[in-house]
Amino acid sequence: MKKILTALLAFATLTLSANAQRDTTRKASLQDTTRTAIEEKGGAINFTKGKGAAIDTLDIGDGRVQVVICDDNTWYYIRNLSILEKDDVFTAKWDNEKINPYDMPISELPLRNTIVIEDSVSHWVCPYQGKVFSKFGYRHRRRHQGVDLPYPTGTPVKAALDGKVRCAMKTKGYGNLVIIRHANGLETFYGHLSRVDVTPNQWVHAGDVIGLGGSTGRSTGPHLHFETRFNGFAFDPEWLADYEAGSVRKSVFVLKRTYLDPSSRYVPESIEEEEDVYGGDEKILEEEKRREAERAAMRWHTVRSGETLSHIAVKYGKSINTLRKLNPKINPDRLSIGQKIRVN
């Protein structure tokens, strides 16, 4: 009898667990569907009675994020796409055909950039769980700006973060390529697809299928070429996620300007360490400004016919030795017409 009661208790526990799991899955599915509908309508919803059905929305701050109130006294966050699409992130440098529309020197980037990967309204979906077989950096003396992930042809490729499709096109190198820009300023690239399932200017959620894996473009076999870029500058995608674990490394990532180099492999492990490095970078920035000021203060003389170093020294009130120090490679006995000589 004891064995029978134990068996019945175990069966009841499994049944309750399964039902709870189905309810959770059903609610999650309902929320995902409702979230998409509400976002696309800019916060407008229609009341639909049901378990966890959305019944109202509340703006937070400037309206980019809203709280959805459900009829089971629960709530969750969504983005208001009608507001978000007007943000500079999705209007400035927006081009559906150019791979890198930013065209800016690295010196114009802030020294460090704080990028939110996961919060109450955003989450990361790893595009592939497993070992990266071709890493970021130099490969065969050529710059490899992303990671290559083993991906059989026809395997669904998912968006890593919520965002808006900037490009969905065919290229010589990437083959079929999808580029998604995200609210945190990042862009993610998905290359060599056998099929593209999204169109430019389409909003997608993390985990949405955007195409199928393949081997189009410059490719030696089926795989997914995945890139992460900030303002057009590529950095190692493995800094954001552990692909073998299939999880994001940290919810907030500090991308330093000095990291934007394919040979860089350094990421601080703590806020304290980050601050130490930041302080060092501040000194570097001050040194850069000092050198720039020195260059701006430099004066140059263009040698004319018949001029000697002695004549030039007298003209600018300098000694010959001073001019030699300012121009270490100069040959005083062989000045040529048009030669530039620094005099200050």
C-alpha positions in Angstrom: 0.0 0.0 0.0 2.8 2.4 0.9 4.4 1.8 -2.5 1.1 2.5 -4.3 0.6 5.8 -2.3 4.2 6.8 -3.1 3.6 6.2 -6.8 0.4 8.1 -6.8 2.0 11.1 -5.1 4.9 11.1 -7.5 2.4 11.0 -10.5 0.4 13.9 -9.0 3.5 15.9 -8.5 4.6 15.3 -12.1 1.2 16.2 -13.4 1.0 19.5 -11.4 4.5 20.4 -12.6 3.7 19.6 -16.2 0.5 21.7 -16.0 2.4 24.6 -14.4 5.0 24.4 -17.1 2.3 24.4 -19.8 0.7 27.4 -18.2 4.0 29.3 -18.0 4.8 28.4 -21.6 1.3 29.4 -22.7 1.6 32.8 -20.8 5.1 33.4 -22.2 3.8 32.7 -25.7 0.8 35.0 -25.2 3.0 37.8 -23.8 5.4 37.5 -26.8 2.5 37.7 -29.3 0.8 40.6 -27.3 4.1 42.4 -26.9 4.7 42.4 -30.7 1.2 43.6 -31.4 1.4 46.4 -28.8 4.8 47.6 -30.0 3.7 47.7 -33.6 0.6 49.8 -32.7 2.7 52.2 -30.6 1.2 51.2 -27.2 -2.4 50.9 -28.4 -4.1 47.6 -27.3 -7.5 46.0 -27.4 -8.8 44.2 -24.3 -8.8 40.5 -24.6 -9.9 38.4 -21.7 -7.6 35.5 -20.9 -4.8 34.2 -18.6 -2.3 37.1 -18.4 -4.0 39.1 -21.2 -2.8 42.7 -21.6 -5.4 45.2 -20.5 -3.5 48.5 -20.3 -0.2 50.3 -20.9 1.6 53.0 -18.9 4.3 55.2 -20.2 7.7 55.5 -18.4 9.7 58.6 -18.8 9.8 59.8 -22.4 7.5 57.0 -23.7 10.3 54.8 -25.2 9.5 52.1 -22.6 6.0 51.1 -21.4 4.6 48.9 -18.7 2.0 46.4 -19.9 -0.6 45.6 -17.2 -2.2 42.1 -17.4 -5.5 40.9 -16.1 -3.9 38.4 -13.7 -2.2 41.3 -11.8 1.2 40.8 -13.5 3.1 43.2 -15.7 6.1 43.4 -18.0 8.0 46.0 -20.0 7.9 46.7 -23.8 9.4 49.2 -26.2 7.2 51.8 -27.9 8.4 51.5 -31.4 6.5 54.5 -32.7 8.7 56.6 -30.3 11.9 54.6 -30.6 12.0 54.7 -34.4 12.4 58.5 -34.2 15.5 58.2 -31.9 18.9 59.3 -33.4 20.1 55.7 -33.2 17.6 54.7 -35.9 17.7 57.8 -38.0 21.3 59.1 -38.1 23.6 57.3 -40.6 20.7 55.0 -41.6 21.4 53.4 -45.0 19.8 50.2 -46.4 22.6 49.5 -48.9 25.9 50.6 -47.4 27.6 48.1 -45.1 29.3 50.8 -43.1 27.4 54.2 -43.3 29.3 55.8 -40.4 32.5 56.8 -42.2 34.1 58.4 -39.0 37.6 58.3 -37.7 38.2 56.4 -34.5 39.4 59.6 -32.8 35.8 60.9 -32.8 34.6 58.0 -30.6 34.3 58.6 -26.9 37.1 57.1 -24.8 34.7 54.6 -23.4 31.1 53.6 -24.2 28.7 51.9 -21.8 26.5 49.4 -23.7 23.5 47.8 -22.0 23.1 44.2 -23.3 20.3 43.0 -21.0 17.9 44.8 -18.8 14.2 44.7 -18.0 13.2 45.2 -21.6 16.1 43.6 -23.5 17.7 40.2 -23.5 20.4 38.4 -25.5 19.8 35.3 -27.6 23.0 33.6 -28.5 23.0 33.0 -32.3 24.8 29.7 -31.8 25.7 27.5 -28.8 29.0 25.7 -29.3 32.7 26.2 -29.9 33.8 29.1 -32.2 35.9 27.6 -34.9 37.3 30.8 -36.4 37.9 33.7 -34.0 38.1 37.5 -34.4 41.4 39.1 -35.4 44.0 38.5 -38.1 43.6 35.4 -40.2 46.1 34.6 -43.0 47.3 38.2 -42.7 43.8 39.5 -43.3 41.5 41.1 -40.8 38.7 38.9 -39.8 36.1 41.2 -38.2 33.8 38.6 -36.6 33.6 35.0 -35.6 32.7 32.0 -37.7 30.2 29.6 -36.2 29.5 26.1 -37.5 26.0 26.3 -39.1 24.6 23.7 -41.4 22.7 25.0 -44.4 19.1 25.5 -43.7 19.5 25.9 -39.9 17.4 28.9 -38.6 19.5 32.0 -37.7 18.1 34.1 -34.8 18.5 37.8 -34.0 20.8 38.3 -31.0 19.0 41.4 -29.7 15.8 43.4 -30.4 16.4 45.9 -33.2 15.6 47.2 -36.6 16.9 45.6 -39.8 19.1 48.1 -41.6 20.4 45.9 -44.4 19.1 42.6 -46.0 21.1 42.2 -49.2 23.4 40.1 -51.3 27.1 41.0 -51.3 30.2 39.4 -52.9 32.1 38.8 -49.6 29.3 38.2 -47.0 26.9 36.5 -49.5 23.4 37.0 -48.2 23.8 39.5 -45.3 21.5 40.8 -42.6 22.6 43.8 -40.5 20.5 44.7 -37.5 20.9 48.0 -35.5 20.0 47.9 -31.8 18.8 50.5 -29.4 22.1 50.3 -27.5 24.0 51.5 -30.5 25.4 48.2 -31.6 24.9 46.6 -35.0 25.1 42.8 -35.5 26.0 41.2 -38.8 24.8 37.7 -40.0 26.6 36.6 -43.2 26.7 33.7 -45.7 22.9 33.0 -45.2 21.3 30.6 -47.7 18.0 32.5 -47.3 17.0 35.9 -45.9 13.6 36.1 -44.1 13.5 39.8 -43.2 13.4 43.1 -45.1 15.1 46.5 -44.5 13.4 48.7 -41.9 11.7 45.7 -40.3 11.6 45.5 -36.5 12.7 42.2 -35.0 12.9 40.7 -31.5 15.8 38.7 -29.9 15.3 35.1 -31.0 13.3 35.9 -34.1 14.4 33.9 -37.2 15.9 36.2 -39.7 17.2 33.7 -42.2 18.8 30.3 -42.7 22.4 29.2 -42.4 24.4 28.7 -45.6 27.6 29.2 -47.6 26.9 32.1 -49.9 29.5 34.7 -50.8 33.2 34.2 -50.0 32.8 31.0 -48.0 34.6 27.6 -48.0 31.6 25.8 -46.4 28.4 26.2 -44.5 28.8 28.5 -41.5 27.5 31.7 -39.9 29.8 34.8 -39.9 28.7 36.9 -37.0 29.9 40.4 -36.2 29.4 43.0 -33.5 30.1 46.6 -34.4 29.8 50.0 -32.7 29.6 53.1 -34.9 31.0 51.0 -37.7 34.0 49.6 -35.8 34.1 45.8 -35.3 35.1 44.2 -32.0 35.3 40.7 -30.7 31.8 39.2 -30.3 33.2 36.8 -27.7 33.5 39.7 -25.4 29.7 39.9 -25.2 28.9 36.2 -25.0 30.2 32.8 -24.0 29.2 30.8 -27.1 29.9 27.4 -25.5 27.6 28.2 -22.6 25.2 30.1 -24.8 24.9 33.0 -22.4 25.8 36.7 -22.3 29.0 37.4 -20.2 27.7 40.6 -18.5 24.5 42.7 -18.7 26.4 45.9 -19.1 29.6 46.1 -21.3 32.1 48.9 -21.4 33.6 49.2 -24.8 36.8 51.2 -24.8 38.1 53.0 -27.8 41.4 51.2 -27.3 39.6 47.8 -27.7 38.6 48.6 -31.3 41.6 46.8 -32.8 41.5 43.2 -34.1 44.6 42.3 -32.0 43.1 43.5 -28.7 42.1 40.8 -26.3 41.8 42.8 -23.1 38.5 43.3 -21.2 38.5 44.5 -17.6 37.0 42.0 -15.2 35.7 44.5 -12.6 34.5 48.1 -12.2 37.6 48.9 -10.2 39.9 47.6 -12.9 38.0 49.5 -15.5 38.4 52.7 -13.6 42.1 52.1 -13.3 42.4 51.6 -17.0 40.1 54.6 -17.6 42.4 56.8 -15.6 45.3 55.6 -17.7 43.4 56.4 -20.8 42.7 59.9 -19.6 46.5 60.5 -19.4 46.8 59.1 -22.9 44.1 61.5 -24.1 45.8 64.4 -22.4 49.1 63.5 -24.1 47.3 63.3 -27.5 45.9 66.8 -26.9 49.3 68.1 -25.9 50.9 66.7 -29.1 48.0 68.1 -31.2 48.6 71.5 -29.6 52.3 71.3 -30.4 51.6 70.4 -34.0 49.2 73.3 -34.3 51.9 75.6 -33.0 54.6 74.4 -35.4 55.8 76.9 -38.0 57.5 75.9 -41.3 59.6 77.7 -43.8 59.7 76.8 -47.5 63.3 77.1 -48.9 63.6 79.5 -51.8 66.4 79.9 -54.4 69.7 81.1 -52.9 68.7 80.6 -49.2 71.0 79.0 -46.7 70.3 77.7 -43.2 72.1 80.8 -41.8 69.8 83.1 -43.7 66.7 81.3 -42.5 68.0 81.3 -38.9 68.5 85.1 -39.0 65.0 85.6 -40.5 63.2 83.8 -37.7 65.6 84.9 -34.9 66.8 81.4 -34.3 70.3 79.9 -34.0 71.5 77.3 -36.5 71.8 74.7 -33.7 68.1 75.3 -32.8 67.1 74.7 -36.4 69.2 71.5 -36.5 67.4 70.2 -33.3 64.0 71.0 -34.8 65.0 69.3 -38.1 67.3 66.3 -37.1 67.6 65.0 -40.7 68.5 68.3 -42.3 71.8 68.7 -44.2 72.8 72.4 -43.8 75.0 72.2 -46.9 72.3 70.7 -49.2 69.1 72.6 -49.0 66.8 72.2 -51.9 64.2 74.6 -53.3 60.7 73.8 -51.9 62.1 72.0 -48.9 60.1 72.4 -45.7 62.1 73.4 -42.6 60.5 73.7 -39.1 61.4 77.0 -37.5 59.3 76.8 -34.3 
